[in-house]
Amino acid sequence: MMTSLFSTFDPMTKLLQSNWIIMMMTTVILPKWYWTKKSRMNMMMKMMEKKLMNEFKLMTHQKEILIMVMSIFMFIMISNMMGLIPYVFTSTSHLVVSMSIALPSWIMITIYSWKNFTNEMFKHMLPKGTPSAISPMMIMIETTGNLIRPISLAVRLTANMIAGHLLMTLLGNTSSIKMLVFIMPIQMTLTAFETAISMIQAYVFATLVTLYSSEVP
């Protein structure tokens, strides 16, 4: 029996004190697809990757960013979907994991852009046509918005993962057999909804990183 509603996100268990190792499962699953024979699952993943790559190419012209964004998308999507399996730890429900993905990506893009395109980045701080009276305020707003980008990326992913799992935990805590007749259809629907959310959140994360990189000239 859980002592707290949030104990479902606790990575520590009695049998295994390092459930964080589940994060390494994505590095085991992904390379395996390269060596396997053609299958429907493999073809579906290739079609999805090709479609996403074509969409991300419309946002940025840098090939390095495309490779990085596709890797981030696959890692987050598999981590989110593996968290739906019973007794599997959801790593993306922890802010430290989401931040460890968002912060390096943002720092890399920021350092590269400011180092190589300093003048152009300064132009982004003040939109064209801004009145002189509110120019200092606009610069502060743009600077603040740029600084909180990694926080918004990480918090958005973590909050969505926590919200769905909390609903599933609340519905799964009932012990009444009569209530199971009504809860089971809801639980199944919520599980399908969470599967879609897992893919959508990975797509949103990857898209936002691509949009941030598109500001680099």
C-alpha positions in Angstrom: 0.0 0.0 0.0 1.3 3.4 -0.9 2.1 5.9 1.9 1.9 8.8 -0.5 0.2 9.6 -3.8 3.6 10.6 -5.2 5.3 7.4 -4.1 4.6 5.9 -7.5 7.3 8.3 -8.8 9.8 7.1 -6.2 12.7 5.4 -8.0 13.7 3.4 -4.9 12.3 0.0 -4.2 13.0 -2.8 -1.8 14.4 -5.2 -4.4 16.3 -2.9 -6.6 17.8 0.4 -5.3 18.7 1.7 -8.8 15.6 1.9 -10.9 17.3 4.7 -12.8 18.9 2.0 -14.8 15.7 1.8 -16.8 16.8 4.9 -18.6 19.6 2.9 -20.2 17.0 0.5 -21.8 16.4 3.0 -24.6 20.1 2.7 -25.6 19.6 -1.0 -25.7 16.3 -1.0 -27.7 17.2 1.6 -30.4 20.4 0.1 -31.9 18.7 -3.3 -32.1 16.3 -2.1 -34.8 19.3 -1.4 -37.1 20.3 -5.1 -37.2 16.8 -6.7 -37.2 15.1 -7.8 -40.4 12.4 -5.7 -42.0 9.1 -5.8 -40.1 6.0 -3.8 -39.8 7.3 -2.2 -36.6 10.6 -1.3 -38.1 8.9 0.1 -41.3 6.5 2.1 -39.2 9.4 3.7 -37.2 11.3 4.5 -40.4 8.3 6.1 -41.9 7.7 8.2 -38.7 11.4 9.2 -38.6 11.3 10.2 -42.3 8.2 12.3 -41.9 9.5 14.0 -38.8 12.8 14.7 -40.4 11.1 16.4 -43.4 9.0 18.5 -41.0 12.0 19.6 -38.9 13.9 20.5 -42.1 11.3 23.3 -42.7 12.3 24.8 -39.3 16.1 24.6 -39.4 18.8 24.2 -42.1 21.4 22.7 -39.8 21.9 18.9 -40.1 23.6 18.6 -36.7 20.4 19.9 -35.0 18.3 17.5 -37.0 20.3 14.5 -35.8 20.3 15.7 -32.2 16.5 16.5 -32.2 15.6 13.1 -33.7 17.7 11.4 -31.0 16.0 13.4 -28.3 12.6 12.6 -29.7 13.2 8.9 -29.8 14.7 8.8 -26.3 11.8 10.8 -24.7 9.1 8.9 -26.6 10.4 5.5 -25.6 11.0 6.6 -22.0 7.5 7.9 -21.8 5.9 4.8 -23.3 8.0 2.4 -21.2 6.6 4.2 -18.1 3.1 2.9 -18.9 4.3 -0.6 -18.4 3.4 -1.8 -14.8 6.3 -1.7 -12.3 8.5 0.2 -14.7 9.9 3.5 -13.5 9.0 6.6 -15.5 12.2 8.6 -15.7 10.7 11.6 -17.5 8.4 12.2 -14.5 11.4 13.6 -12.6 12.5 17.2 -13.3 16.2 16.3 -13.0 15.9 14.0 -16.1 13.9 16.5 -18.1 16.2 19.3 -17.2 19.3 17.2 -18.0 17.9 16.9 -21.6 16.6 20.5 -22.0 19.5 22.4 -20.4 22.4 21.0 -22.4 20.4 21.5 -25.7 19.7 25.1 -24.8 23.2 25.9 -23.6 24.7 24.4 -26.8 22.4 26.4 -29.1 23.0 29.6 -27.1 26.8 29.4 -26.9 27.1 28.6 -30.6 24.8 31.4 -31.7 26.3 34.1 -29.5 29.8 33.1 -30.3 29.4 33.0 -34.1 26.5 35.4 -34.7 26.8 38.0 -32.0 25.4 41.0 -33.9 22.5 39.0 -35.3 21.6 37.7 -31.8 21.6 41.2 -30.4 19.1 42.1 -33.1 16.8 39.4 -31.8 16.8 41.1 -28.4 14.9 44.1 -29.8 12.2 43.5 -32.4 12.2 45.8 -35.4 9.9 48.9 -35.1 9.9 48.9 -31.3 9.4 52.5 -29.9 12.4 53.9 -28.1 10.5 54.5 -24.9 9.8 50.8 -24.3 13.1 49.4 -25.8 14.7 48.7 -22.4 11.6 46.8 -21.2 11.5 44.8 -24.4 15.1 43.8 -24.0 14.5 42.7 -20.5 11.4 40.7 -21.6 13.3 39.0 -24.4 16.2 38.2 -22.2 14.0 36.7 -19.5 12.1 34.7 -22.1 15.3 33.3 -23.5 16.6 32.3 -20.0 13.5 30.4 -19.0 13.3 28.3 -22.1 15.1 25.2 -20.6 12.9 25.5 -17.5 9.7 25.6 -19.6 10.8 22.7 -21.7 11.6 20.5 -18.6 8.6 21.5 -16.5 6.2 21.0 -19.4 7.4 17.4 -20.0 7.5 16.5 -16.3 4.1 18.0 -15.4 2.4 16.2 -18.3 3.9 12.8 -17.3 3.0 13.3 -13.6 -0.6 14.4 -14.3 -1.5 11.4 -16.3 0.2 8.9 -14.0 -1.5 10.5 -11.0 -4.9 10.0 -12.6 -4.1 6.3 -13.3 -2.9 5.9 -9.7 -6.0 7.4 -8.3 -8.3 5.1 -10.4 -6.2 2.1 -9.6 -6.4 2.5 -5.8 -10.0 1.3 -5.6 -10.5 -2.1 -3.9 -14.3 -2.4 -4.5 -15.2 -5.1 -7.0 -18.4 -3.3 -7.9 -16.5 -0.1 -8.9 -14.1 -2.1 -11.1 -16.9 -2.5 -13.7 -17.0 1.3 -14.1 -13.3 2.0 -13.6 -11.8 -0.5 -16.0 -13.2 1.1 -19.2 -12.0 4.5 -17.9 -8.6 3.1 -17.0 -8.3 1.6 -20.5 -9.3 4.8 -22.1 -6.9 6.8 -20.0 -4.0 4.3 -20.8 -4.7 4.9 -24.5 -4.8 8.6 -23.9 -1.5 8.5 -22.0 0.1 6.6 -24.9 -0.8 9.4 -27.2 0.4 12.0 -24.7 3.8 10.2 -24.5 4.3 10.6 -28.2 2.9 14.1 -28.3 5.1 15.4 -25.5 8.2 14.0 -27.2 7.1 15.7 -30.4 6.5 19.0 -28.7 9.9 18.9 -26.9 11.7 18.1 -30.2 9.8 20.8 -32.1 10.5 23.5 -29.5 14.2 22.7 -29.6 14.2 22.9 -33.3 12.4 26.3 -33.2 14.9 27.6 -30.8 17.7 26.6 -33.1 16.0 28.2 -36.0 16.9 31.6 -34.5 20.5 30.9 -35.4 21.3 32.6 -38.7 
